Amino acid sequence: MLIGRKKEQEQLTQLYRSAQSEFIALYGRRRVGKTFLIREVFNSSFDFYVTGMANVNTKQQLLNFHLALKKYDPAAKEHVPADNWLMAFQRLIALLEAKKSARKVLFLDELPWLDTAQSGFMPALEHFWNSWASSRTDIVLVVCGSAASWMINKLIHNKGGLHNRVTRRIKLDPFSLAECEAFLQNRNAVFDRYQIVQLYMAMGGIPFYLNQVDPGLSAAQNIDRICFSENGLLVTEFDDLYRSLFNKAEKHILVIEALSKKAKGLTRDEIITLTKLSNAGSTTRILKELEESGFIRRYHSFGKKERNSLYQLSDFYSLFYLRFIVNRRDENNWINGLDDPKHRAWSGYAFEQVCLAHIKEIKQALGISGVQTSVSSWTGEGAQIDLVIDRKDQVINLCEMKFFINDFSITKKYAEELRNKLTAFRAATSTRKTLFLTLITTYGLTRNAYAGSLVQNDLNMEVLFHDLPNQ
């Protein structure tokens, strides 16, 4: 059963019904559900479908392609694989021209693996699309792959014969909290939303990871089993994840490790200093690939230009792995350390990232979905605000996020800290806009004198689970 993915389903259905041939590139990180989405939307009714094979040579890829052709045309005359990709695609054309279906759907899965070194695969794909498929009106070519660097650099930003040939690019993001809840409910799990947020903070909205969750265990027990037991899936996933996505992944991992140690993020220059990477275009490309793949986010401080952008680790599993799993001790490592300062520090930061991943839901809860906004952070002398929503209607929401097991109570000390932040922000930015202090907590605020006088918007984690239209 396909959970969520409403926007992507609508896009793919619309493209299937269009009056022209379509070249669709679907990409996203490993385990996010790309192949499952395509199979479900098209009900596995493909006129041709092949999956690239990892770590094999060109001859084996051509044999793989040949066997796929035979599956869709058992009466094919050719009993041996094509000698090269140009001939292989000619055989595919012959297969498709013999079909009577009004709309022909082709699915090339794990496309980067088909493109082995010096194989001539890309020129043959270019020739297939430019000389035959694009001039027709009945072809729907869907390609996808987890190797983000290949998909971005060699296909989507292709500077050769496939330049601007992709008619639709779709980046498949991890599940939102609403989609996670629906996914877990479909598996008869009865977690409350606090536990779902805990799971999300540890492993993100990755369907394959969530599929490991045992409905009969608590969130903490599941995290212990999946992330700390000897055979837990996420114990060894980290290296496999990056090496399957990027060429020379060691450099990408260096960036991730550096960012995991600095909650507010690092500038490009700071990353170069810490990782010893070269101050060149290759480092810019690494940052771009990590950003496009959803592992890091780039943002700017309020009032500063884009060239002063900060990079922040936004992948929940990577952060959790580097903070806890890599130095695990035993299977009960997580449950036994729930109250230690290291856990509290991580949970506060991870909850902030959950909120930043659900900005649209927060805007909906504030009633400003239709208002033009820009989102940033702000750091001043002795003060920091992790989420600033600058609105076109002359209001700025200064958001504080707090992960707490009960209702959150603003103490006298914290109230003074909040007043100082507001004063410092106003003085440093010289803004004339109205400032709305917005608190986003797990269970909401305890109503006391400080909350009533300081806070304009009191949101709890329930708003993060709103199922947005076309999400």
TORTORVO-360705 format. One record per residue (C-alpha): residue number from 1; residue in one letter; y, x, z. Coordinates in steps of 0.5 Angstrom, whole numbers. Each point is the difference from the previous one (the first is absolute). Layout:
<rs>
NUM | A | Y | X | Z
...
</rs>
This chain:
<rs>
1 | M | 0 | 0 | 0
2 | L | 7 | 3 | -2
3 | I | 5 | 0 | 6
4 | G | 7 | 0 | -1
5 | R | 3 | 4 | -6
6 | K | 3 | -6 | -3
7 | K | 6 | 3 | -3
8 | E | -5 | 5 | -4
9 | Q | -5 | -6 | -2
10 | E | 6 | -4 | -3
11 | Q | 2 | 6 | -4
12 | L | -7 | 2 | -3
13 | T | -1 | -8 | -1
14 | Q | 7 | 0 | -4
15 | L | -1 | 6 | -4
16 | Y | -7 | -2 | -2
17 | R | 3 | -6 | -3
18 | S | 6 | 3 | -3
19 | A | 0 | 0 | -8
20 | Q | 0 | 8 | -1
21 | S | -5 | 5 | 2
22 | E | 1 | 3 | 7
23 | F | -1 | 7 | 3
24 | I | 0 | -1 | 7
25 | A | 0 | 6 | 5
26 | L | -3 | -1 | 7
27 | Y | 1 | 5 | 5
28 | G | 0 | 1 | 8
29 | R | -4 | 4 | 5
30 | R | -7 | 1 | 1
31 | R | -4 | -6 | 3
32 | V | 6 | -5 | -1
33 | G | -4 | -5 | -4
34 | K | 2 | 2 | -7
35 | T | -7 | -1 | -4
36 | F | -1 | -6 | 5
37 | L | 6 | -4 | -2
38 | I | -1 | 1 | -8
39 | R | -7 | -2 | 1
40 | E | 2 | -6 | 3
41 | V | 6 | -2 | -4
42 | F | -4 | 0 | -6
43 | N | -6 | -2 | 3
44 | S | -4 | 6 | -3
45 | S | 1 | -3 | -7
46 | F | 1 | 6 | -3
47 | D | -1 | 2 | -8
48 | F | 0 | 7 | 2
49 | Y | -1 | 3 | 7
50 | V | -1 | 8 | 2
51 | T | 1 | 4 | 6
52 | G | 2 | 7 | 0
53 | M | -5 | 5 | 3
54 | A | 3 | 5 | 5
55 | N | -2 | 7 | -1
56 | V | -4 | 0 | -6
57 | N | 2 | 3 | -7
58 | T | 2 | -3 | -7
59 | K | -7 | -1 | -2
60 | Q | -2 | -4 | 6
61 | Q | 6 | -4 | -1
62 | L | -1 | -1 | -7
63 | L | -7 | -2 | 2
64 | N | 2 | -5 | 5
65 | F | 5 | -3 | -5
66 | H | -6 | -1 | -5
67 | L | -4 | -3 | 5
68 | A | 6 | -5 | 2
69 | L | 0 | -2 | -8
70 | K | -7 | -1 | 0
71 | K | 0 | -5 | 6
72 | Y | 5 | -4 | -4
73 | D | -3 | 1 | -7
74 | P | -8 | 1 | 1
75 | A | 0 | -1 | -7
76 | A | 4 | 6 | -2
77 | K | -2 | 5 | -5
78 | E | 2 | 6 | 3
79 | H | -6 | 3 | 5
80 | V | 4 | 6 | 2
81 | P | 7 | 1 | 3
82 | A | 6 | 2 | -4
83 | D | 1 | 7 | -1
84 | N | 8 | -1 | 2
85 | W | 4 | -5 | 3
86 | L | 4 | -2 | -6
87 | M | -7 | -2 | -3
88 | A | -2 | -3 | 7
89 | F | 6 | -5 | -1
90 | Q | -1 | -1 | -7
91 | R | -7 | -3 | 2
92 | L | 4 | -4 | 5
93 | I | 4 | -3 | -5
94 | A | -6 | -2 | -4
95 | L | -3 | -3 | 6
96 | L | 7 | -4 | 1
97 | E | 1 | -2 | -7
98 | A | -7 | -4 | 0
99 | K | 2 | -4 | 6
100 | K | 2 | -7 | -1
101 | S | 4 | -1 | 7
102 | A | 7 | -2 | -1
103 | R | 2 | 5 | 5
104 | K | -4 | 7 | 1
105 | V | 1 | 3 | 7
106 | L | -2 | 7 | 1
107 | F | 0 | 4 | 6
108 | L | 0 | 7 | 1
109 | D | -1 | 2 | 7
110 | E | 1 | 7 | 3
111 | L | 4 | 2 | -6
112 | P | 2 | 7 | 3
113 | W | -8 | 2 | 0
114 | L | -1 | -2 | -7
115 | D | 6 | 5 | -2
116 | T | -4 | 7 | 1
117 | A | 3 | 7 | -2
118 | Q | 1 | 1 | -7
119 | S | -4 | -7 | -2
120 | G | 5 | -3 | -4
121 | F | -1 | -6 | 4
122 | M | 8 | -2 | 0
123 | P | 1 | 1 | -7
124 | A | -5 | -4 | -2
125 | L | 2 | -6 | 5
126 | E | 7 | 1 | -3
127 | H | -3 | -1 | -7
128 | F | -4 | -6 | 2
129 | W | 6 | -3 | 3
130 | N | 5 | 2 | -5
131 | S | -4 | -1 | -7
132 | W | -4 | -6 | 2
133 | A | 1 | -4 | 6
134 | S | 8 | 0 | 1
135 | S | 0 | -4 | -7
136 | R | -5 | -5 | 2
137 | T | 2 | -6 | 4
138 | D | -7 | -1 | 4
139 | I | -1 | 6 | 4
140 | V | 1 | 1 | 7
141 | L | -1 | 7 | 2
142 | V | -1 | 1 | 8
143 | V | 0 | 7 | 2
144 | C | 0 | 3 | 8
145 | G | -1 | 6 | 4
146 | S | 0 | 2 | 7
147 | A | 3 | 7 | -2
148 | A | 7 | -1 | 0
149 | S | 3 | 6 | -2
150 | W | -4 | -1 | -7
151 | M | 2 | -7 | 0
152 | I | 7 | 1 | 1
153 | N | 1 | 7 | -4
154 | K | -5 | -1 | -6
155 | L | 0 | -8 | -1
156 | I | 6 | -3 | 3
157 | H | 5 | 5 | -2
158 | N | -3 | 3 | -6
159 | K | 4 | 4 | -4
160 | G | -4 | 0 | -6
161 | G | -3 | -6 | -5
162 | L | -1 | -5 | 6
163 | H | 7 | 1 | 2
164 | N | 3 | -7 | 2
165 | R | -7 | -3 | -2
166 | V | -2 | -3 | 6
167 | T | 2 | -7 | 0
168 | R | -1 | -1 | 8
169 | R | -1 | 5 | 5
170 | I | -2 | -3 | 7
171 | K | 0 | 4 | 6
172 | L | -5 | -4 | 5
173 | D | 2 | 1 | 7
174 | P | -4 | 0 | 7
175 | F | -1 | -7 | 3
176 | S | 6 | -3 | 4
177 | L | -1 | -3 | 7
178 | A | -1 | -7 | -3
179 | E | -5 | 2 | -5
180 | C | -4 | 5 | 5
181 | E | 0 | -7 | 5
182 | A | -3 | -4 | -6
183 | F | -5 | 6 | -2
184 | L | -3 | 0 | 8
185 | Q | 0 | -7 | 0
186 | N | -4 | 0 | -6
187 | R | -5 | 4 | 4
188 | N | 0 | -5 | 6
189 | A | 4 | 5 | 4
190 | V | 4 | -3 | 5
191 | F | 5 | 5 | 2
192 | D | 6 | -2 | 3
193 | R | 7 | 3 | -4
194 | Y | 1 | 5 | 6
195 | Q | -7 | 3 | -2
196 | I | 1 | 0 | -8
197 | V | 7 | 4 | 1
198 | Q | -4 | 5 | 4
199 | L | -5 | 0 | -6
200 | Y | 5 | 1 | -5
201 | M | 4 | 5 | 4
202 | A | -7 | 4 | 0
203 | M | -2 | -1 | -7
204 | G | 5 | -4 | -4
205 | G | -1 | -5 | -5
206 | I | -6 | 3 | -3
207 | P | -5 | -5 | -2
208 | F | -6 | 5 | 0
209 | Y | 2 | 2 | 7
210 | L | 0 | -7 | 2
211 | N | -6 | -2 | -2
212 | Q | -3 | 5 | 5
213 | V | 2 | -4 | 6
214 | D | -5 | -3 | 4
215 | P | 2 | -7 | 2
216 | G | -4 | 0 | 6
217 | L | 4 | 6 | 3
218 | S | 8 | 1 | 2
219 | A | 5 | 3 | -4
220 | A | -1 | 6 | 5
221 | Q | -7 | 0 | -1
222 | N | 0 | 0 | -7
223 | I | 5 | 6 | 0
224 | D | -4 | 4 | 4
225 | R | -7 | -2 | -4
226 | I | 4 | 1 | -7
227 | C | 4 | 6 | 2
228 | F | -3 | 4 | 5
229 | S | -8 | -1 | 0
230 | E | -4 | 5 | -4
231 | N | -1 | -4 | -6
232 | G | 6 | -4 | 0
233 | L | 3 | -1 | -7
234 | L | 7 | 3 | 2
235 | V | -2 | 6 | 3
236 | T | -1 | 4 | -6
237 | E | 4 | -5 | -5
238 | F | 7 | 4 | 0
239 | D | -2 | 6 | -4
240 | D | -4 | -4 | -5
241 | L | 6 | -5 | -1
242 | Y | 5 | 6 | -2
243 | R | -5 | 4 | -4
244 | S | -2 | -6 | -4
245 | L | 7 | -2 | -1
246 | F | 4 | 6 | -2
247 | N | -1 | 7 | -3
248 | K | 1 | 6 | 4
249 | A | 0 | -5 | 6
250 | E | 1 | 6 | 5
251 | K | 7 | -1 | -1
252 | H | 1 | -7 | 1
253 | I | -4 | 0 | 6
254 | L | 5 | 6 | 3
255 | V | 6 | -5 | -2
256 | I | -4 | -6 | 4
257 | E | -2 | 5 | 6
258 | A | 8 | 2 | 0
259 | L | 2 | -7 | 0
260 | S | -5 | -2 | 6
261 | K | 4 | 4 | 5
262 | K | 7 | -3 | -1
263 | A | 0 | -7 | 1
264 | K | 7 | -1 | -3
265 | G | -2 | 4 | -6
266 | L | 2 | 6 | -4
267 | T | 5 | 2 | -6
268 | R | -3 | 3 | -6
269 | D | 3 | 7 | 3
270 | E | -3 | -1 | 7
271 | I | -7 | -2 | -4
272 | I | 1 | 7 | -4
273 | T | 1 | 4 | 6
274 | L | -6 | -3 | 4
275 | T | -5 | 0 | -5
276 | K | 2 | 7 | -4
277 | L | 0 | -4 | -7
278 | S | 4 | 2 | -5
279 | N | 7 | -2 | -1
280 | A | -1 | -3 | -7
281 | G | -2 | -6 | -4
282 | S | -7 | 1 | 2
283 | T | 2 | -2 | 7
284 | T | 4 | -6 | -3
285 | R | -6 | -2 | -4
286 | I | -5 | 0 | 7
287 | L | 5 | -4 | 4
288 | K | 1 | -5 | -6
289 | E | -8 | -1 | -1
290 | L | 0 | -1 | 8
291 | E | 5 | -5 | 0
292 | E | -3 | -4 | -6
293 | S | -6 | 0 | 3
294 | G | 2 | -3 | 6
295 | F | -1 | 6 | 5
296 | I | 7 | 1 | 1
297 | R | 7 | -4 | 0
298 | R | 7 | 3 | -2
299 | Y | 6 | -3 | 3
300 | H | 7 | 2 | 2
301 | S | 4 | 0 | 6
302 | F | 5 | -6 | 0
303 | G | 7 | 3 | -3
304 | K | -3 | 6 | -3
305 | K | -2 | 1 | -8
306 | E | -7 | 0 | -3
307 | R | 0 | 8 | 0
308 | N | 0 | 0 | 7
309 | S | -7 | -4 | 0
310 | L | -5 | 1 | 6
311 | Y | -7 | -1 | -2
312 | Q | -5 | -3 | 6
313 | L | -7 | -1 | 0
314 | S | -2 | -7 | -1
315 | D | -7 | 0 | -1
316 | F | -3 | -3 | 7
317 | Y | -7 | 3 | -1
318 | S | 3 | 7 | -1
319 | L | 4 | 0 | 6
320 | F | -6 | -2 | 4
321 | Y | -4 | 5 | -3
322 | L | 4 | 6 | 2
323 | R | 2 | -3 | 7
324 | F | -6 | -2 | 2
325 | I | -7 | 1 | -4
326 | V | 1 | 7 | -2
327 | N | -1 | 2 | 7
328 | R | -5 | -5 | 2
329 | R | -4 | 1 | 6
330 | D | -5 | -6 | 1
331 | E | -1 | -7 | -2
332 | N | 4 | -3 | 5
333 | N | 6 | 5 | -1
334 | W | 4 | -6 | -2
335 | I | -2 | -5 | 5
336 | N | 1 | 5 | 6
337 | G | 7 | 2 | -2
338 | L | 3 | -6 | -1
339 | D | 5 | 1 | 5
340 | D | 2 | 7 | -1
341 | P | 7 | 2 | -2
342 | K | -3 | 3 | -7
343 | H | -2 | -7 | -1
344 | R | 6 | -4 | 2
345 | A | 4 | 5 | -4
346 | W | -4 | -1 | -7
347 | S | 0 | -8 | 1
348 | G | 7 | 0 | 1
349 | Y | 1 | 4 | -7
350 | A | -6 | -4 | -3
351 | F | 3 | -7 | 1
352 | E | 7 | 3 | -2
353 | Q | -4 | 1 | -7
354 | V | -3 | -7 | 0
355 | C | 7 | -3 | 0
356 | L | 2 | 5 | -5
357 | A | -6 | -3 | -4
358 | H | 2 | -7 | 1
359 | I | 8 | 0 | -2
360 | K | -1 | -6 | -4
361 | E | -3 | -4 | 6
362 | I | 5 | 2 | 4
363 | K | 6 | -2 | -5
364 | Q | -4 | -7 | 0
365 | A | 0 | 0 | 7
366 | L | 8 | 1 | 1
367 | G | 1 | -5 | -6
368 | I | 3 | 5 | -5
369 | S | -6 | 0 | -5
370 | G | 6 | -1 | -5
371 | V | 5 | 4 | 2
372 | Q | 1 | 7 | -3
373 | T | -2 | 6 | 5
374 | S | -1 | 7 | 0
375 | V | -4 | 3 | 5
376 | S | 1 | 7 | 4
377 | S | -1 | 3 | 6
378 | W | 6 | 4 | 4
379 | T | 0 | 6 | 5
380 | G | 6 | 2 | 4
381 | E | 2 | 4 | 5
382 | G | -5 | -2 | 6
383 | A | -2 | -6 | -4
384 | Q | -5 | -3 | -5
385 | I | -1 | -6 | -3
386 | D | -7 | -1 | -4
387 | L | 2 | -6 | -4
388 | V | 7 | -2 | -3
389 | I | 0 | -6 | -4
390 | D | 7 | 0 | -4
391 | R | 2 | -7 | -2
392 | K | 4 | -2 | -6
393 | D | 3 | -6 | 5
394 | Q | 4 | 5 | 4
395 | V | -6 | 1 | 5
396 | I | -4 | 6 | 2
397 | N | -6 | -1 | 4
398 | L | -2 | 6 | 5
399 | C | -7 | -1 | 1
400 | E | -4 | 3 | 6
401 | M | -8 | -1 | 0
402 | K | -4 | 0 | 6
403 | F | -8 | 0 | 1
404 | F | -1 | -3 | 7
405 | I | -6 | -3 | 3
406 | N | 4 | -6 | 3
407 | D | 7 | -3 | -1
408 | F | 5 | 6 | -1
409 | S | 5 | 0 | 6
410 | I | 7 | 3 | -1
411 | T | 1 | 4 | 6
412 | K | 7 | 2 | 2
413 | K | -1 | 7 | -2
414 | Y | -2 | -2 | -7
415 | A | 6 | -5 | -1
416 | E | 4 | 6 | 1
417 | E | -3 | 4 | -5
418 | L | 0 | -6 | -5
419 | R | 8 | 0 | 1
420 | N | 1 | 7 | -1
421 | K | -4 | 0 | -6
422 | L | 4 | -6 | -3
423 | T | 7 | 4 | 2
424 | A | -3 | 6 | -3
425 | F | -2 | -3 | -6
426 | R | 7 | -4 | -1
427 | A | 4 | 6 | 2
428 | A | -4 | 5 | -5
429 | T | 0 | -5 | -6
430 | S | 7 | -3 | 1
431 | T | -3 | -7 | -3
432 | R | 3 | -6 | 1
433 | K | -6 | -4 | -1
434 | T | -3 | -5 | 6
435 | L | -5 | 4 | 3
436 | F | -6 | -4 | 2
437 | L | -5 | 3 | 5
438 | T | -7 | -2 | -2
439 | L | -6 | 1 | 4
440 | I | -7 | 0 | -3
441 | T | -6 | 0 | 5
442 | T | -7 | -2 | 1
443 | Y | 1 | -6 | 4
444 | G | 7 | -1 | 1
445 | L | 6 | 1 | 5
446 | T | 0 | -2 | 7
447 | R | 6 | -4 | 1
448 | N | 5 | 3 | 4
449 | A | 7 | 2 | 1
450 | Y | 0 | 6 | -4
451 | A | -4 | -3 | -6
452 | G | 5 | -6 | 0
453 | S | 6 | 4 | 0
454 | L | -3 | 5 | -5
455 | V | -5 | -2 | -5
456 | Q | 2 | -5 | -6
457 | N | -7 | 0 | -3
458 | D | -6 | 0 | 4
459 | L | -7 | 1 | -5
460 | N | -7 | 1 | 2
461 | M | -6 | 2 | -3
462 | E | -1 | -7 | -3
463 | V | 5 | 0 | -5
464 | L | -3 | 7 | -3
465 | F | -6 | -5 | -2
466 | H | 4 | -5 | -4
467 | D | -4 | -1 | -7
468 | L | 6 | 1 | -5
469 | P | 0 | -4 | -7
470 | N | -3 | 5 | -5
471 | Q | -2 | 5 | 5
</rs>
